[in-house]
Amino acid sequence: MAVLVTGVGYIGSRLVVDLLEHGQEVVAIDNHFSTDAIALERLKQRAGFHFVHGDVGDRQVIQKALGLRPIEAVFSLAAQSSGHPQAADPRYTETTNLLAPRLLLDAMLAYGIETIVFASSLRVYGNALPSTVNAETPYGRFSDLSHLSKCYVEKLLEMYATLHGLRCLSLRLGVVHGVAPIMKTDYRFMTAPNKFCLQLVRGEPIQIYAAGHATTGYIHVADASAAMMAVARQSDLTGYAILDVFTEVTSAHAVAAQVAWIGRARGLRAEVMVEGAFPAEEPSPPARPALAGQQLEERNLMRHSLSEVMSYYQCASS
Ligand SMILES: NC(=O)c1ccc[n+]([C@@H]2O[C@H](COP(=O)([O-])OP(=O)(O)OC[C@H]3O[C@@H](n4cnc5c(N)ncnc54)[C@H](O)[C@@H]3O)[C@@H](O)[C@H]2O)c1
């Protein structure tokens, strides 16, 4: 049996590679909205990978993908993932982020597929992460349609789990960082840690905003992918379940300080444009919450990952 991955972008590309390396056949859908065709070329050469170019909001595209191989689980990552005001027309965000997940769930019922793993976001709690989070923590405030849409899809998953007995697992991912098979260079579709590294490599000031003081959860792309694969296999997770997935808690300000520190050590000019106070000294490492039962790789922590991302962009631009 194969799995379906919708959205082969930054996180999806890492997930696809990890699934293939575990011997899993993968069918994937992407419409090249924020990932261009060239970036996907190398992945398309891999054995066991079947790519459908098309819109996940189009029922026929979903049917085409589900008809390619018998599918045992769906990983739903296709989304207009950016909160940037110029990322997309609001209608596009609504069609992709609200309509498409419903079409996907209906298709799962028609094809007898029971499990869906959804890439939700810690931002459902608002900009800052509350000191404790669990299934009872209420949704926070929103400032963009992309993150707001995660609440709708979570309630949709809950409804399909209750009404139809589907296994609907929502992973609330922290801000993802690190080097993945597909790396973005368009700031609108980049997460803060990777964007700060690219700004520094390009000799531009690192730009952070007042809201960058807020602390939230962060996770390496490899750990995000591993978590998605692990929950799909975890047989005691049935019905609708939500899981918070992050390994470190810090703020965009502290991440920018870390990036500037690493850049200066490499002889790069590191200017930080920030609203509000900014730490002048080497930042202390971010707090790291204990993740039950999860073995964390030291090299996936932010201080190593930022160095890798910076090296990646230095290499790519030379
Ligand atoms: N990156 C993060 O820090 C983070 C954190 C929490 C949650 N998430 C969620 O994880 C998922 C993946 O995020 P990412 O960072 O890899 O984003 P990304 O933009 O790199 O990947 C999304 C992919 O979906 C594709 N896509 C967009 N609209 C589509 C459509 N209508 N039909 C088919 N494909 C479409 C894009 O071309 C892109 O390749 C998203 O749902 C995002 O909201 C990301």
Ligand as a Chemical Component Dictionary entry (heavy atoms), coordinates in Angstrom:
data_LIG
# 
_chem_comp.id                   LIG 
_chem_comp.type                 NON-POLYMER 
_chem_comp.pdbx_formal_charge   0 
_chem_comp.three_letter_code    LIG 
# 
loop_
_chem_comp_atom.comp_id 
_chem_comp_atom.atom_id 
_chem_comp_atom.alt_atom_id 
_chem_comp_atom.type_symbol 
_chem_comp_atom.charge 
_chem_comp_atom.model_Cartn_x 
_chem_comp_atom.model_Cartn_y 
_chem_comp_atom.model_Cartn_z 
_chem_comp_atom.pdbx_ordinal 
LIG N1  N1  N 0  6.589  25.728 7.971  1  
LIG C1  C1  C 0  6.102  25.852 9.205  2  
LIG O1  O1  O 0  6.748  26.410 10.104 3  
LIG C2  C2  C 0  4.742  25.293 9.526  4  
LIG C3  C3  C 0  4.300  25.326 10.851 5  
LIG C4  C4  C 0  3.041  24.822 11.150 6  
LIG C5  C5  C 0  2.247  24.275 10.155 7  
LIG N2  N2  N 1  2.697  24.271 8.869  8  
LIG C6  C6  C 0  1.831  23.683 7.831  9  
LIG O2  O2  O 0  2.513  22.611 7.228  10 
LIG C7  C7  C 0  2.124  22.526 5.849  11 
LIG C8  C8  C 0  3.362  22.572 4.975  12 
LIG O3  O3  O 0  4.044  23.786 5.244  13 
LIG P1  P1  P 0  5.353  24.194 4.441  14 
LIG O4  O4  O 0  6.137  25.095 5.308  15 
LIG O5  O5  O -1 5.982  23.001 3.860  16 
LIG O6  O6  O 0  4.684  25.085 3.308  17 
LIG P2  P2  P 0  4.993  25.116 1.742  18 
LIG O7  O7  O 0  4.303  26.338 1.239  19 
LIG O8  O8  O 0  6.436  24.970 1.479  20 
LIG O9  O9  O 0  4.250  23.801 1.234  21 
LIG C9  C9  C 0  2.897  23.771 0.849  22 
LIG C10 C10 C 0  2.840  23.099 -0.512 23 
LIG O10 O10 O 0  1.463  23.047 -0.915 24 
LIG C11 C11 C 0  1.386  23.367 -2.292 25 
LIG N3  N3  N 0  0.057  23.890 -2.576 26 
LIG C12 C12 C 0  -0.448 25.106 -2.243 27 
LIG N4  N4  N 0  -1.699 25.211 -2.693 28 
LIG C13 C13 C 0  -1.999 24.026 -3.312 29 
LIG C14 C14 C 0  -3.144 23.544 -3.991 30 
LIG N5  N5  N 0  -4.265 24.270 -4.081 31 
LIG N6  N6  N 0  -3.090 22.309 -4.547 32 
LIG C15 C15 C 0  -1.973 21.544 -4.464 33 
LIG N7  N7  N 0  -0.846 21.962 -3.825 34 
LIG C16 C16 C 0  -0.873 23.194 -3.251 35 
LIG C17 C17 C 0  2.478  24.401 -2.527 36 
LIG O11 O11 O 0  2.883  24.500 -3.869 37 
LIG C18 C18 C 0  3.586  23.880 -1.602 38 
LIG O12 O12 O 0  4.470  23.018 -2.299 39 
LIG C19 C19 C 0  1.161  23.663 5.599  40 
LIG O13 O13 O 0  -0.149 23.203 5.737  41 
LIG C20 C20 C 0  1.503  24.639 6.713  42 
LIG O14 O14 O 0  0.412  25.479 7.039  43 
LIG C21 C21 C 0  3.917  24.765 8.528  44 
# 
loop_
_chem_comp_bond.comp_id 
_chem_comp_bond.atom_id_1 
_chem_comp_bond.atom_id_2 
_chem_comp_bond.value_order 
_chem_comp_bond.pdbx_ordinal 
LIG N1  C1  SING 1  
LIG C1  O1  DOUB 2  
LIG C1  C2  SING 3  
LIG C2  C3  SING 4  
LIG C2  C21 DOUB 5  
LIG C3  C4  DOUB 6  
LIG C4  C5  SING 7  
LIG C5  N2  DOUB 8  
LIG N2  C6  SING 9  
LIG N2  C21 SING 10 
LIG C6  O2  SING 11 
LIG C6  C20 SING 12 
LIG O2  C7  SING 13 
LIG C7  C8  SING 14 
LIG C7  C19 SING 15 
LIG C8  O3  SING 16 
LIG O3  P1  SING 17 
LIG P1  O4  DOUB 18 
LIG P1  O5  SING 19 
LIG P1  O6  SING 20 
LIG O6  P2  SING 21 
LIG P2  O7  DOUB 22 
LIG P2  O8  SING 23 
LIG P2  O9  SING 24 
LIG O9  C9  SING 25 
LIG C9  C10 SING 26 
LIG C10 O10 SING 27 
LIG C10 C18 SING 28 
LIG O10 C11 SING 29 
LIG C11 N3  SING 30 
LIG C11 C17 SING 31 
LIG N3  C12 SING 32 
LIG N3  C16 SING 33 
LIG C12 N4  DOUB 34 
LIG N4  C13 SING 35 
LIG C13 C14 SING 36 
LIG C13 C16 DOUB 37 
LIG C14 N5  SING 38 
LIG C14 N6  DOUB 39 
LIG N6  C15 SING 40 
LIG C15 N7  DOUB 41 
LIG N7  C16 SING 42 
LIG C17 O11 SING 43 
LIG C17 C18 SING 44 
LIG C18 O12 SING 45 
LIG C19 O13 SING 46 
LIG C19 C20 SING 47 
LIG C20 O14 SING 48 
# 
